[in-house]
Amino acid sequence: MNKDFLKELGLEHDNQGTWTGLNSINTSEYIDSYSPVDGQFIGRVSITSPEVYDKVVAKAQEAFKVWKKIPAPKRGEIIRQYGEVLRSNKDNLGKLVSYEMGKSLQEGYGEVQEMIDICDFSVGLSRQLYGLTMHSERPDHRMYEQWHPLGIVGIISAFNFPVAVWSWNAMIAMVCGNVTIWKGSEKTPLNTVACQKLFNKVLKDNNIPEGVVNIVTGDYKVGEMMTIDTRVSLISATGSSRMGKIVGSTVASRFGKCLLELGGNNAIIITPSADIKLVLTGAVFGAVGTCGQRCTSTRRLIIHESIYEKIKEALINAYGQLKIGDPLDQNNHVGPLIDLDSVNIYLKAIEIAKTEGANFIVEGGVMKGDNFESGCYVKPCIAEVSPEMEIVKKETFAPILYIMKYSGDVRNAIEIQNSVPQGLSSAIMTNNLKEAERFLSSEGSDCGIANVNIGTSGAEIGGAFGGEKETGGGRESGSDSWKAYMRRQTNTINYGDEIPLAQGIKFDIF
């Protein structure tokens, strides 16, 4: 495959065709990146040693002293310029996302567009980092609150969104006055390096210290350096619930701050009045988009018994039309899983589901043939299940869709939906206003995201993104999520000649 897009992103290579990372000096340990698209070697990035890590943190600490003093609107201008750089490099970066991660090219472009959108959002936010003014109970006193940056924000992101989730955190954290250290996924290291290189150009052009934006690379051991480091004020981690429990407890033990975006086991409730066209679009894209490797991917359909057979047949027909193959070919709907380990997890989940009594109405399996040399292409599948099955309560990062019946009132469907440990995204398909409002009420979905007549997958950057229960409770991106990256300070000013104490307390010593 022509890899000119790597060179155009500023990624270097040597005479042997090895694409080296930004921090590859004086090291002998590397992460090799292979594309799940064709199994080909793309490049290598050096693993951050403890010594290099300490240098990165020290550089970030020095940069924070400069960055926090820059007025927020001027910080927003730096973010605006990065958004322009992303616009100029959208084609090349989108191709890298698609090739290194395996998602469709349109989804790769869409991920870069999310980065551009969050830059735009952050520019506006730079003039809205406001606090409240409160009336004091004491005469000649004024109370107000203001928000200050935390310092170093550590970002740990996952392979499925190799660039967008970093930007959700980093752009807002930086416009709030923080500096960032990013450990991208070891499965998509070149994406991490490319984003850093693009940002470094903006910093250099504006005479801003490079330490404002930093990367470290490696496996979980590099992440551990960040989570135990008291110099890192906030850890924002995206990944599995298992990983989140480790990160959360570690950071809490040192009284650090944590923002967790963890597992999802997302369901769509389909009621008798649902529009079948909306159902198919929302459910099929939600289940097979990114080959089922989104935290918001649709894992479960909870279908009213009166329309169950109709929906089932429509799904079987829709899955029969899916095209699986090279994600850079825009005629294909489904690309590969990220690696062979993920393929084995997919196969194991299918085996467990069958053992528990699942009936596969669309069979799964690994794709064979000349166009699937990487071994990472699998068939999206559908299984009829009961909601009590243990496998249904687990998140499998693969295109396995479980369908099940509900009877009676929509309350029964909501109870089934809420019966899993995860609580990220949810949806209902209905034209019944009462059902929609019930679903959105305090008696309805227990997820952080609840949609009506759209699917579970995908989110706009203007809204706060995150979930409850084993999803971790964090919120990223829009709304007032910026407050997670700042510390609140309450200020009281006495402009009188006395010091009256609060609550009318008397303390006369003069």
C-alpha positions as a Python dict, from the first residue, in 0.01 Angstrom:
ca = {
    (1, 'M'): (0, 0, 0),
    (2, 'N'): (118, 355, -79),
    (3, 'K'): (220, 511, 252),
    (4, 'D'): (285, 865, 130),
    (5, 'F'): (30, 991, 382),
    (6, 'L'): (274, 892, 660),
    (7, 'K'): (549, 1106, 512),
    (8, 'E'): (309, 1397, 462),
    (9, 'L'): (219, 1378, 833),
    (10, 'G'): (585, 1429, 919),
    (11, 'L'): (664, 1073, 1024),
    (12, 'E'): (1030, 995, 950),
    (13, 'H'): (1180, 680, 808),
    (14, 'D'): (1524, 533, 762),
    (15, 'N'): (1684, 349, 471),
    (16, 'Q'): (1525, 23, 580),
    (17, 'G'): (1178, 175, 558),
    (18, 'T'): (1130, 187, 935),
    (19, 'W'): (901, 472, 1035),
    (20, 'T'): (1032, 608, 1362),
    (21, 'G'): (848, 789, 1636),
    (22, 'L'): (896, 1130, 1781),
    (23, 'N'): (1069, 1008, 2098),
    (24, 'S'): (1283, 733, 1944),
    (25, 'I'): (1625, 870, 2040),
    (26, 'N'): (1862, 671, 2266),
    (27, 'T'): (1643, 367, 2310),
    (28, 'S'): (1657, 4, 2213),
    (29, 'E'): (1293, -90, 2283),
    (30, 'Y'): (1019, -25, 2032),
    (31, 'I'): (652, -89, 1967),
    (32, 'D'): (600, -231, 1621),
    (33, 'S'): (273, -132, 1455),
    (34, 'Y'): (109, -371, 1209),
    (35, 'S'): (-206, -283, 1019),
    (36, 'P'): (-508, -510, 1077),
    (37, 'V'): (-614, -415, 723),
    (38, 'D'): (-344, -619, 545),
    (39, 'G'): (-112, -741, 820),
    (40, 'Q'): (171, -523, 692),
    (41, 'F'): (431, -357, 913),
    (42, 'I'): (367, 19, 927),
    (43, 'G'): (632, 150, 1163),
    (44, 'R'): (778, 154, 1508),
    (45, 'V'): (775, 392, 1800),
    (46, 'S'): (1013, 389, 2094),
    (47, 'I'): (890, 279, 2437),
    (48, 'T'): (917, 549, 2702),
    (49, 'S'): (1164, 447, 2973),
    (50, 'P'): (1130, 567, 3335),
    (51, 'E'): (1422, 806, 3275),
    (52, 'V'): (1260, 957, 2966),
    (53, 'Y'): (926, 973, 3147),
    (54, 'D'): (1077, 1184, 3424),
    (55, 'K'): (1221, 1420, 3165),
    (56, 'V'): (880, 1453, 3001),
    (57, 'V'): (715, 1537, 3334),
    (58, 'A'): (985, 1789, 3421),
    (59, 'K'): (940, 1955, 3083),
    (60, 'A'): (563, 1965, 3137),
    (61, 'Q'): (604, 2122, 3482),
    (62, 'E'): (818, 2402, 3340),
    (63, 'A'): (578, 2459, 3052),
    (64, 'F'): (284, 2486, 3294),
    (65, 'K'): (447, 2788, 3459),
    (66, 'V'): (428, 2968, 3125),
    (67, 'W'): (103, 2828, 2986),
    (68, 'K'): (-119, 2900, 3287),
    (69, 'K'): (-25, 3270, 3272),
    (70, 'I'): (-139, 3307, 2912),
    (71, 'P'): (-494, 3449, 2906),
    (72, 'A'): (-754, 3185, 2828),
    (73, 'P'): (-871, 3349, 2501),
    (74, 'K'): (-512, 3347, 2378),
    (75, 'R'): (-483, 2981, 2472),
    (76, 'G'): (-798, 2936, 2268),
    (77, 'E'): (-622, 3095, 1972),
    (78, 'I'): (-351, 2826, 1989),
    (79, 'I'): (-623, 2559, 1987),
    (80, 'R'): (-789, 2734, 1692),
    (81, 'Q'): (-466, 2714, 1496),
    (82, 'Y'): (-436, 2344, 1570),
    (83, 'G'): (-788, 2300, 1435),
    (84, 'E'): (-673, 2464, 1111),
    (85, 'V'): (-373, 2230, 1093),
    (86, 'L'): (-611, 1937, 1134),
    (87, 'R'): (-830, 2069, 854),
    (88, 'S'): (-527, 2079, 626),
    (89, 'N'): (-425, 1725, 725),
    (90, 'K'): (-770, 1565, 753),
    (91, 'D'): (-719, 1340, 451),
    (92, 'N'): (-380, 1207, 558),
    (93, 'L'): (-462, 1169, 928),
    (94, 'G'): (-796, 1007, 844),
    (95, 'K'): (-613, 751, 629),
    (96, 'L'): (-369, 679, 910),
    (97, 'V'): (-658, 626, 1156),
    (98, 'S'): (-824, 387, 913),
    (99, 'Y'): (-509, 197, 820),
    (100, 'E'): (-356, 158, 1166),
    (101, 'M'): (-683, 96, 1355),
    (102, 'G'): (-896, -72, 1088),
    (103, 'K'): (-1211, 140, 1091),
    (104, 'S'): (-1369, 252, 765),
    (105, 'L'): (-1214, 548, 586),
    (106, 'Q'): (-1530, 750, 638),
    (107, 'E'): (-1510, 680, 1009),
    (108, 'G'): (-1142, 778, 1002),
    (109, 'Y'): (-1232, 1109, 842),
    (110, 'G'): (-1516, 1145, 1091),
    (111, 'E'): (-1279, 1095, 1383),
    (112, 'V'): (-1053, 1375, 1260),
    (113, 'Q'): (-1362, 1592, 1213),
    (114, 'E'): (-1444, 1531, 1581),
    (115, 'M'): (-1099, 1669, 1663),
    (116, 'I'): (-1169, 1977, 1454),
    (117, 'D'): (-1508, 2022, 1619),
    (118, 'I'): (-1367, 2002, 1971),
    (119, 'C'): (-1107, 2262, 1875),
    (120, 'D'): (-1389, 2494, 1766),
    (121, 'F'): (-1579, 2421, 2087),
    (122, 'S'): (-1271, 2493, 2297),
    (123, 'V'): (-1210, 2826, 2126),
    (124, 'G'): (-1556, 2942, 2235),
    (125, 'L'): (-1505, 2791, 2579),
    (126, 'S'): (-1190, 3000, 2626),
    (127, 'R'): (-1413, 3303, 2683),
    (128, 'Q'): (-1663, 3124, 2908),
    (129, 'L'): (-1463, 2977, 3198),
    (130, 'Y'): (-1693, 3154, 3440),
    (131, 'G'): (-1772, 3122, 3811),
    (132, 'L'): (-2065, 3239, 4021),
    (133, 'T'): (-2106, 3547, 4237),
    (134, 'M'): (-2289, 3489, 4567),
    (135, 'H'): (-2437, 3730, 4822),
    (136, 'S'): (-2256, 3722, 5155),
    (137, 'E'): (-2446, 3713, 5484),
    (138, 'R'): (-2189, 3958, 5621),
    (139, 'P'): (-2215, 4331, 5549),
    (140, 'D'): (-1955, 4489, 5319),
    (141, 'H'): (-1847, 4148, 5189),
    (142, 'R'): (-1851, 3999, 4842),
    (143, 'M'): (-1829, 3628, 4759),
    (144, 'Y'): (-1750, 3467, 4430),
    (145, 'E'): (-1593, 3154, 4288),
    (146, 'Q'): (-1329, 3113, 4023),
    (147, 'W'): (-1165, 2821, 3847),
    (148, 'H'): (-793, 2753, 3819),
    (149, 'P'): (-602, 2493, 3614),
    (150, 'L'): (-492, 2175, 3787),
    (151, 'G'): (-144, 2144, 3638),
    (152, 'I'): (-52, 1827, 3448),
    (153, 'V'): (-341, 1628, 3302),
    (154, 'G'): (-258, 1269, 3208),
    (155, 'I'): (-461, 1114, 2927),
    (156, 'I'): (-473, 739, 2865),
    (157, 'S'): (-670, 653, 2551),
    (158, 'A'): (-776, 335, 2375),
    (159, 'F'): (-715, 203, 2023),
    (160, 'N'): (-1073, 227, 1899),
    (161, 'F'): (-1061, 607, 1882),
    (162, 'P'): (-687, 660, 1848),
    (163, 'V'): (-704, 1040, 1812),
    (164, 'A'): (-1052, 1177, 1889),
    (165, 'V'): (-1076, 1085, 2257),
    (166, 'W'): (-735, 1240, 2324),
    (167, 'S'): (-855, 1563, 2164),
    (168, 'W'): (-1178, 1565, 2371),
    (169, 'N'): (-962, 1575, 2680),
    (170, 'A'): (-653, 1763, 2565),
    (171, 'M'): (-815, 2058, 2390),
    (172, 'I'): (-1039, 2138, 2686),
    (173, 'A'): (-768, 2068, 2944),
    (174, 'M'): (-528, 2300, 2764),
    (175, 'V'): (-772, 2582, 2708),
    (176, 'C'): (-835, 2564, 3085),
    (177, 'G'): (-464, 2629, 3140),
    (178, 'N'): (-335, 2276, 3197),
    (179, 'V'): (-53, 2098, 3020),
    (180, 'T'): (-104, 1739, 2903),
    (181, 'I'): (80, 1409, 2886),
    (182, 'W'): (-82, 1154, 2657),
    (183, 'K'): (-29, 780, 2653),
    (184, 'G'): (-201, 664, 2339),
    (185, 'S'): (-279, 299, 2276),
    (186, 'E'): (20, 77, 2206),
    (187, 'K'): (-192, -70, 1926),
    (188, 'T'): (-206, 261, 1737),
    (189, 'P'): (121, 438, 1826),
    (190, 'L'): (178, 618, 1496),
    (191, 'N'): (-149, 807, 1539),
    (192, 'T'): (-20, 935, 1872),
    (193, 'V'): (308, 1050, 1718),
    (194, 'A'): (135, 1215, 1421),
    (195, 'C'): (-93, 1425, 1642),
    (196, 'Q'): (204, 1534, 1854),
    (197, 'K'): (407, 1636, 1551),
    (198, 'L'): (121, 1842, 1410),
    (199, 'F'): (74, 2021, 1743),
    (200, 'N'): (446, 2087, 1785),
    (201, 'K'): (443, 2296, 1469),
    (202, 'V'): (170, 2519, 1613),
    (203, 'L'): (357, 2559, 1942),
    (204, 'K'): (681, 2644, 1763),
    (205, 'D'): (513, 2899, 1536),
    (206, 'N'): (374, 3075, 1845),
    (207, 'N'): (688, 3053, 2058),
    (208, 'I'): (508, 2833, 2314),
    (209, 'P'): (709, 2571, 2509),
    (210, 'E'): (679, 2221, 2360),
    (211, 'G'): (611, 2084, 2708),
    (212, 'V'): (250, 2207, 2688),
    (213, 'V'): (167, 1896, 2481),
    (214, 'N'): (354, 1571, 2551),
    (215, 'I'): (333, 1204, 2464),
    (216, 'V'): (465, 886, 2623),
    (217, 'T'): (443, 550, 2449),
    (218, 'G'): (429, 193, 2564),
    (219, 'D'): (207, -63, 2731),
    (220, 'Y'): (33, -58, 3069),
    (221, 'K'): (365, -14, 3249),
    (222, 'V'): (396, 337, 3106),
    (223, 'G'): (40, 406, 3215),
    (224, 'E'): (131, 294, 3565),
    (225, 'M'): (405, 560, 3577),
    (226, 'M'): (135, 820, 3525),
    (227, 'T'): (-125, 679, 3764),
    (228, 'I'): (115, 661, 4061),
    (229, 'D'): (277, 998, 3990),
    (230, 'T'): (167, 1269, 4235),
    (231, 'R'): (287, 1530, 3986),
    (232, 'V'): (1, 1433, 3754),
    (233, 'S'): (-307, 1605, 3896),
    (234, 'L'): (-575, 1433, 3688),
    (235, 'I'): (-581, 1102, 3505),
    (236, 'S'): (-841, 1072, 3230),
    (237, 'A'): (-851, 705, 3129),
    (238, 'T'): (-1052, 535, 2858),
    (239, 'G'): (-1065, 157, 2845),
    (240, 'S'): (-1218, -149, 3005),
    (241, 'S'): (-1396, -154, 3340),
    (242, 'R'): (-1123, -386, 3469),
    (243, 'M'): (-858, -129, 3380),
    (244, 'G'): (-1068, 150, 3530),
    (245, 'K'): (-1090, -21, 3868),
    (246, 'I'): (-710, -41, 3884),
    (247, 'V'): (-656, 317, 3768),
    (248, 'G'): (-932, 458, 3989),
    (249, 'S'): (-809, 293, 4307),
    (250, 'T'): (-446, 380, 4238),
    (251, 'V'): (-515, 747, 4171),
    (252, 'A'): (-755, 773, 4465),
    (253, 'S'): (-490, 631, 4700),
    (254, 'R'): (-274, 938, 4632),
    (255, 'F'): (-574, 1177, 4641),
    (256, 'G'): (-546, 1251, 4270),
    (257, 'K'): (-840, 1323, 4045),
    (258, 'C'): (-978, 1068, 3801),
    (259, 'L'): (-1203, 1084, 3496),
    (260, 'L'): (-1302, 735, 3381),
    (261, 'E'): (-1468, 633, 3053),
    (262, 'L'): (-1503, 258, 3067),
    (263, 'G'): (-1711, -28, 2930),
    (264, 'G'): (-2047, -16, 2759),
    (265, 'N'): (-2311, -285, 2704),
    (266, 'N'): (-2556, -74, 2515),
    (267, 'A'): (-2914, -165, 2429),
    (268, 'I'): (-3187, -41, 2199),
    (269, 'I'): (-3545, -98, 2310),
    (270, 'I'): (-3775, -153, 2012),
    (271, 'T'): (-4144, -92, 2086),
    (272, 'P'): (-4449, -187, 1876),
    (273, 'S'): (-4479, 165, 1729),
    (274, 'A'): (-4117, 186, 1616),
    (275, 'D'): (-4030, 294, 1261),
    (276, 'I'): (-3853, -9, 1113),
    (277, 'K'): (-3630, 205, 886),
    (278, 'L'): (-3495, 390, 1187),
    (279, 'V'): (-3454, 61, 1373),
    (280, 'L'): (-3245, -98, 1098),
    (281, 'T'): (-3020, 202, 1042),
    (282, 'G'): (-2959, 260, 1412),
    (283, 'A'): (-2921, -104, 1510),
    (284, 'V'): (-2707, -227, 1221),
    (285, 'F'): (-2463, 63, 1219),
    (286, 'G'): (-2452, 53, 1599),
    (287, 'A'): (-2368, -318, 1598),
    (288, 'V'): (-2122, -342, 1307),
    (289, 'G'): (-1972, 8, 1279),
    (290, 'T'): (-1601, 3, 1367),
    (291, 'C'): (-1648, -376, 1366),
    (292, 'G'): (-1827, -349, 1701),
    (293, 'Q'): (-1529, -183, 1868),
    (294, 'R'): (-1693, 133, 1995),
    (295, 'C'): (-1770, 180, 2362),
    (296, 'T'): (-2114, 291, 2237),
    (297, 'S'): (-2161, -5, 2002),
    (298, 'T'): (-2503, -167, 2016),
    (299, 'R'): (-2473, -502, 2193),
    (300, 'R'): (-2838, -579, 2273),
    (301, 'L'): (-3177, -535, 2107),
    (302, 'I'): (-3477, -565, 2340),
    (303, 'I'): (-3772, -618, 2108),
    (304, 'H'): (-4143, -631, 2191),
    (305, 'E'): (-4280, -979, 2130),
    (306, 'S'): (-4549, -850, 1892),
    (307, 'I'): (-4291, -734, 1635),
    (308, 'Y'): (-4004, -966, 1725),
    (309, 'E'): (-4025, -1195, 1421),
    (310, 'K'): (-4061, -900, 1183),
    (311, 'I'): (-3754, -726, 1322),
    (312, 'K'): (-3557, -1051, 1326),
    (313, 'E'): (-3621, -1118, 958),
    (314, 'A'): (-3534, -760, 865),
    (315, 'L'): (-3205, -789, 1054),
    (316, 'I'): (-3115, -1117, 886),
    (317, 'N'): (-3179, -956, 548),
    (318, 'A'): (-2975, -646, 636),
    (319, 'Y'): (-2677, -850, 761),
    (320, 'G'): (-2686, -1047, 436),
    (321, 'Q'): (-2606, -727, 249),
    (322, 'L'): (-2303, -626, 455),
    (323, 'K'): (-1974, -601, 269),
    (324, 'I'): (-1666, -697, 469),
    (325, 'G'): (-1319, -597, 357),
    (326, 'D'): (-1053, -332, 327),
    (327, 'P'): (-1184, -33, 525),
    (328, 'L'): (-1007, 211, 292),
    (329, 'D'): (-1241, 88, 15),
    (330, 'Q'): (-1551, 297, 75),
    (331, 'N'): (-1773, 27, -77),
    (332, 'N'): (-1718, -189, 231),
    (333, 'H'): (-1925, -158, 548),
    (334, 'V'): (-1712, -357, 793),
    (335, 'G'): (-1336, -365, 840),
    (336, 'P'): (-1120, -584, 1064),
    (337, 'L'): (-1085, -625, 1438),
    (338, 'I'): (-773, -458, 1575),
    (339, 'D'): (-563, -775, 1617),
    (340, 'L'): (-563, -1152, 1652),
    (341, 'D'): (-615, -1134, 2029),
    (342, 'S'): (-945, -957, 1963),
    (343, 'V'): (-1038, -1227, 1711),
    (344, 'N'): (-982, -1493, 1977),
    (345, 'I'): (-1197, -1299, 2228),
    (346, 'Y'): (-1473, -1278, 1964),
    (347, 'L'): (-1457, -1653, 1897),
    (348, 'K'): (-1453, -1735, 2268),
    (349, 'A'): (-1763, -1520, 2329),
    (350, 'I'): (-1950, -1702, 2053),
    (351, 'E'): (-1851, -2037, 2203),
    (352, 'I'): (-1967, -1931, 2551),
    (353, 'A'): (-2296, -1795, 2414),
    (354, 'K'): (-2370, -2125, 2241),
    (355, 'T'): (-2284, -2317, 2559),
    (356, 'E'): (-2534, -2101, 2748),
    (357, 'G'): (-2806, -2176, 2492),
    (358, 'A'): (-2787, -1887, 2243),
    (359, 'N'): (-2935, -1949, 1898),
    (360, 'F'): (-2728, -1784, 1625),
    (361, 'I'): (-2959, -1667, 1347),
    (362, 'V'): (-2662, -1509, 1168),
    (363, 'E'): (-2350, -1717, 1218),
    (364, 'G'): (-2011, -1572, 1300),
    (365, 'G'): (-1662, -1682, 1210),
    (366, 'V'): (-1330, -1565, 1069),
    (367, 'M'): (-1318, -1455, 706),
    (368, 'K'): (-1090, -1657, 478),
    (369, 'G'): (-937, -1576, 142),
    (370, 'D'): (-684, -1361, -38),
    (371, 'N'): (-840, -1033, 75),
    (372, 'F'): (-824, -1125, 445),
    (373, 'E'): (-455, -1208, 491),
    (374, 'S'): (-427, -1032, 827),
    (375, 'G'): (-663, -1286, 986),
    (376, 'C'): (-847, -1002, 1164),
    (377, 'Y'): (-1165, -997, 956),
    (378, 'V'): (-1469, -1159, 1118),
    (379, 'K'): (-1836, -1197, 1038),
    (380, 'P'): (-2085, -980, 1227),
    (381, 'C'): (-2332, -1220, 1389),
    (382, 'I'): (-2668, -1218, 1566),
    (383, 'A'): (-2777, -1446, 1850),
    (384, 'E'): (-3118, -1498, 2009),
    (385, 'V'): (-3071, -1502, 2384),
    (386, 'S'): (-3243, -1457, 2716),
    (387, 'P'): (-3140, -1154, 2924),
    (388, 'E'): (-3035, -1374, 3217),
    (389, 'M'): (-2742, -1528, 3028),
    (390, 'E'): (-2407, -1432, 3178),
    (391, 'I'): (-2245, -1362, 2840),
    (392, 'V'): (-2513, -1101, 2769),
    (393, 'K'): (-2408, -905, 3078),
    (394, 'K'): (-2047, -881, 2960),
    (395, 'E'): (-1903, -641, 2703),
    (396, 'T'): (-1734, -815, 2411),
    (397, 'F'): (-1551, -569, 2188),
    (398, 'A'): (-1662, -732, 1864),
    (399, 'P'): (-1961, -737, 1623),
    (400, 'I'): (-2184, -975, 1820),
    (401, 'L'): (-2545, -861, 1855),
    (402, 'Y'): (-2779, -1023, 2109),
    (403, 'I'): (-3153, -1000, 2051),
    (404, 'M'): (-3422, -1078, 2308),
    (405, 'K'): (-3796, -1038, 2364),
    (406, 'Y'): (-3992, -836, 2612),
    (407, 'S'): (-4365, -845, 2677),
    (408, 'G'): (-4617, -605, 2822),
    (409, 'D'): (-4527, -250, 2922),
    (410, 'V'): (-4211, -60, 2827),
    (411, 'R'): (-4118, -70, 3196),
    (412, 'N'): (-4033, -437, 3147),
    (413, 'A'): (-3795, -350, 2864),
    (414, 'I'): (-3629, -77, 3072),
    (415, 'E'): (-3577, -325, 3355),
    (416, 'I'): (-3401, -563, 3117),
    (417, 'Q'): (-3189, -282, 2975),
    (418, 'N'): (-3077, -168, 3321),
    (419, 'S'): (-2996, -520, 3441),
    (420, 'V'): (-2633, -513, 3322),
    (421, 'P'): (-2336, -371, 3519),
    (422, 'Q'): (-2247, -112, 3253),
    (423, 'G'): (-2429, 217, 3199),
    (424, 'L'): (-2294, 413, 2904),
    (425, 'S'): (-2539, 450, 2614),
    (426, 'S'): (-2899, 349, 2552),
    (427, 'A'): (-3180, 413, 2306),
    (428, 'I'): (-3547, 353, 2248),
    (429, 'M'): (-3724, 329, 1913),
    (430, 'T'): (-4084, 443, 1955),
    (431, 'N'): (-4346, 682, 1820),
    (432, 'N'): (-4529, 673, 2153),
    (433, 'L'): (-4465, 994, 2348),
    (434, 'K'): (-4541, 833, 2684),
    (435, 'E'): (-4291, 554, 2622),
    (436, 'A'): (-4023, 802, 2517),
    (437, 'E'): (-4074, 1018, 2823),
    (438, 'R'): (-4083, 715, 3053),
    (439, 'F'): (-3750, 604, 2907),
    (440, 'L'): (-3595, 948, 2973),
    (441, 'S'): (-3740, 986, 3325),
    (442, 'S'): (-3575, 901, 3655),
    (443, 'E'): (-3753, 564, 3630),
    (444, 'G'): (-3606, 502, 3285),
    (445, 'S'): (-3261, 441, 3146),
    (446, 'D'): (-2981, 439, 3404),
    (447, 'C'): (-2719, 527, 3142),
    (448, 'G'): (-2527, 848, 3094),
    (449, 'I'): (-2661, 871, 2737),
    (450, 'A'): (-3026, 805, 2652),
    (451, 'N'): (-3153, 854, 2296),
    (452, 'V'): (-3493, 844, 2131),
    (453, 'N'): (-3523, 724, 1770),
    (454, 'I'): (-3149, 720, 1709),
    (455, 'G'): (-2903, 444, 1793),
    (456, 'T'): (-2658, 409, 2079),
    (457, 'S'): (-2348, 464, 1873),
    (458, 'G'): (-2183, 800, 1827),
    (459, 'A'): (-2207, 1130, 2008),
    (460, 'E'): (-2183, 1500, 1932),
    (461, 'I'): (-1905, 1694, 2101),
    (462, 'G'): (-2147, 1958, 2235),
    (463, 'G'): (-2292, 1720, 2493),
    (464, 'A'): (-2117, 1571, 2795),
    (465, 'F'): (-2007, 1217, 2707),
    (466, 'G'): (-1988, 941, 2968),
    (467, 'G'): (-2179, 686, 3169),
    (468, 'E'): (-2266, 542, 3508),
    (469, 'K'): (-2208, 222, 3707),
    (470, 'E'): (-1911, 27, 3568),
    (471, 'T'): (-1872, 286, 3295),
    (472, 'G'): (-1699, 498, 3558),
    (473, 'G'): (-1907, 812, 3596),
    (474, 'G'): (-1675, 1040, 3400),
    (475, 'R'): (-1782, 1313, 3157),
    (476, 'E'): (-1578, 1440, 2864),
    (477, 'S'): (-1621, 1680, 2576),
    (478, 'G'): (-1910, 1931, 2585),
    (479, 'S'): (-2154, 2096, 2824),
    (480, 'D'): (-1974, 2183, 3151),
    (481, 'S'): (-1729, 1892, 3137),
    (482, 'W'): (-1449, 2151, 3146),
    (483, 'K'): (-1495, 2174, 3524),
    (484, 'A'): (-1331, 1832, 3565),
    (485, 'Y'): (-1003, 1982, 3442),
    (486, 'M'): (-1002, 2273, 3688),
    (487, 'R'): (-1006, 2335, 4062),
    (488, 'R'): (-1279, 2550, 4216),
    (489, 'Q'): (-1186, 2829, 4453),
    (490, 'T'): (-1430, 3030, 4667),
    (491, 'N'): (-1321, 3388, 4739),
    (492, 'T'): (-1454, 3634, 4995),
    (493, 'I'): (-1355, 4000, 4991),
    (494, 'N'): (-1415, 4232, 5287),
    (495, 'Y'): (-1430, 4594, 5177),
    (496, 'G'): (-1547, 4726, 5516),
    (497, 'D'): (-1371, 4834, 5833),
    (498, 'E'): (-1482, 4543, 6055),
    (499, 'I'): (-1441, 4165, 6043),
    (500, 'P'): (-1787, 4029, 6125),
    (501, 'L'): (-1774, 3653, 6166),
    (502, 'A'): (-2003, 3418, 5981),
    (503, 'Q'): (-2318, 3285, 6149),
    (504, 'G'): (-2313, 3587, 6382),
    (505, 'I'): (-2038, 3445, 6602),
    (506, 'K'): (-1887, 3693, 6852),
    (507, 'F'): (-1516, 3690, 6934),
    (508, 'D'): (-1442, 4012, 7120),
    (509, 'I'): (-1083, 4027, 7246),
    (510, 'F'): (-1020, 4399, 7202),
}
